Amino acid sequence: MNRLAVLLCLVWPAFGQVAGGHHPPQSAGEYARVLDDAKREEWQKPDEVIRALALRPQEVIADIGAGTGYFSKRLARQAGKVYAVDIDADLLKMAAQDAPQNMVTVLAAPDDPRLPQGGIDTVFFCDVLHHIGNRPEYYKKLARALAPGGRIVNIDFQKRQLPVGPPPSMKLSEEQVVAEFRAAGFRLAKKFDFLPCQYFLVFERKNRKTGTGTQCPILFEKIPAVEPQLVVDATQSQNGCRRTAASYHATRKQPPKHLFPR
Ligand SMILES: C[S@@+](CC[C@H](N)C(=O)[O-])C[C@H]1O[C@@H](n2cnc3c(N)ncnc32)[C@H](O)[C@@H]1O
């Protein structure tokens, strides 16, 4: 991992942390100054994050805990529609400023993202999950909001001492998040490790079947029924599954054009 990026993450303003304690941002303005700090880009790598998601042009995304729209606006430039969801009306007002037309704001309740049922392809969280109480119940609502084949993306601060984000006692470890989603009927489908301060996980429903009745392993996806002839060698395919385009991107390789024409 890039040492400079780690250092940049360490010098980001320590929102929520003060010497000897933790204080949440006192106002939307205070939150916004931290979330939209220009230096954040150097370690948050929003463009790389979005590339890794390999979005489809018509994809519907819910960015839950959208804040000032840091990710919502960027996602909306690559996707069909983005719901910027938050419980803070002032932050949502900031998110709506200069937003692309395909981004809409949703004022959520703390225990309910208020999303359309079955309408979301990708639920996206960045530095939010630990804010949500009674997550098992919340995950049931996410499952109802997801379209068939939908996924949940969670990026969050590693649970160790960092002068960014909340103190370790308030953070969720990667292992805890994986265990919670497993218990809620999801499996870890992909994991990216290019962010210096955060883990980056992608979950899908456990019962997502391939045409042969088997599940695809991590970093593989069901070969579309209309194009099985496209798979040409065993390193790219197994058991009705093939390597995902995102898995090529994660290793900084171009996915073979004949397999992923768009
Ligand atoms: C650390 S900020 C992250 C903002 C944004 N995701 C980003 O990466 O810039 C956490 C956000 O979660 C929101 N939030 C807290 N609890 C929430 C809940 N139960 N449902 C939705 N949003 C919530 C806060 O209002 C805040 O905007």
The ligand as an SDF file (V2000), in Angstrom:
LIG
                    3D

 27 29  0  0  0  0  0  0  0  0999 V2000
  -19.2730   10.2550    8.5920 C   0  0  0  0  0  0  0  0  0  0  0  0
  -20.6730   10.8310    7.7170 S   0  0  0  0  0  0  0  0  0  0  0  0
  -20.4060   10.0730    6.1340 C   0  0  0  0  0  0  0  0  0  0  0  0
  -20.9980   10.8510    5.0080 C   0  0  0  0  0  0  0  0  0  0  0  0
  -20.7690   10.2760    3.5990 C   0  0  0  0  0  0  0  0  0  0  0  0
  -21.1450    8.9030    3.5200 N   0  0  0  0  0  0  0  0  0  0  0  0
  -19.3490   10.4710    3.1470 C   0  0  0  0  0  0  0  0  0  0  0  0
  -18.6220    9.4810    2.9970 O   0  0  0  0  0  0  0  0  0  0  0  0
  -18.9560   11.6220    2.9040 O   0  0  0  0  0  0  0  0  0  0  0  0
  -22.0190    9.8850    8.4070 C   0  0  0  0  0  0  0  0  0  0  0  0
  -23.3650   10.2710    7.8580 C   0  0  0  0  0  0  0  0  0  0  0  0
  -24.3420    9.3110    8.2940 O   0  0  0  0  0  0  0  0  0  0  0  0
  -25.5400    9.9950    8.5920 C   0  0  0  0  0  0  0  0  0  0  0  0
  -26.3480    9.1010    9.4580 N   0  0  0  0  0  0  0  0  0  0  0  0
  -26.1930    8.8480   10.7700 C   0  0  0  0  0  0  0  0  0  0  0  0
  -27.1110    7.9510   11.1880 N   0  0  0  0  0  0  0  0  0  0  0  0
  -27.8600    7.6310   10.0950 C   0  0  0  0  0  0  0  0  0  0  0  0
  -28.9650    6.7540    9.8800 C   0  0  0  0  0  0  0  0  0  0  0  0
  -29.4900    6.0130   10.8730 N   0  0  0  0  0  0  0  0  0  0  0  0
  -29.4960    6.6710    8.6360 N   0  0  0  0  0  0  0  0  0  0  0  0
  -28.9760    7.4130    7.6170 C   0  0  0  0  0  0  0  0  0  0  0  0
  -27.9270    8.2620    7.7630 N   0  0  0  0  0  0  0  0  0  0  0  0
  -27.3760    8.3560    8.9900 C   0  0  0  0  0  0  0  0  0  0  0  0
  -25.0810   11.2870    9.2430 C   0  0  0  0  0  0  0  0  0  0  0  0
  -26.0820   12.2760    9.2490 O   0  0  0  0  0  0  0  0  0  0  0  0
  -23.8820   11.6180    8.3460 C   0  0  0  0  0  0  0  0  0  0  0  0
  -24.2790   12.3840    7.2400 O   0  0  0  0  0  0  0  0  0  0  0  0
  1  2  1  0
  2  3  1  0
  2 10  1  0
  3  4  1  0
  4  5  1  0
  5  6  1  0
  5  7  1  0
  7  8  2  0
  7  9  1  0
 10 11  1  0
 11 12  1  0
 11 26  1  0
 12 13  1  0
 13 14  1  0
 13 24  1  0
 14 15  1  0
 14 23  1  0
 15 16  2  0
 16 17  1  0
 17 18  1  0
 17 23  2  0
 18 19  1  0
 18 20  2  0
 20 21  1  0
 21 22  2  0
 22 23  1  0
 24 25  1  0
 24 26  1  0
 26 27  1  0
M  CHG  2   2   1   9  -1
M  END
$$$$
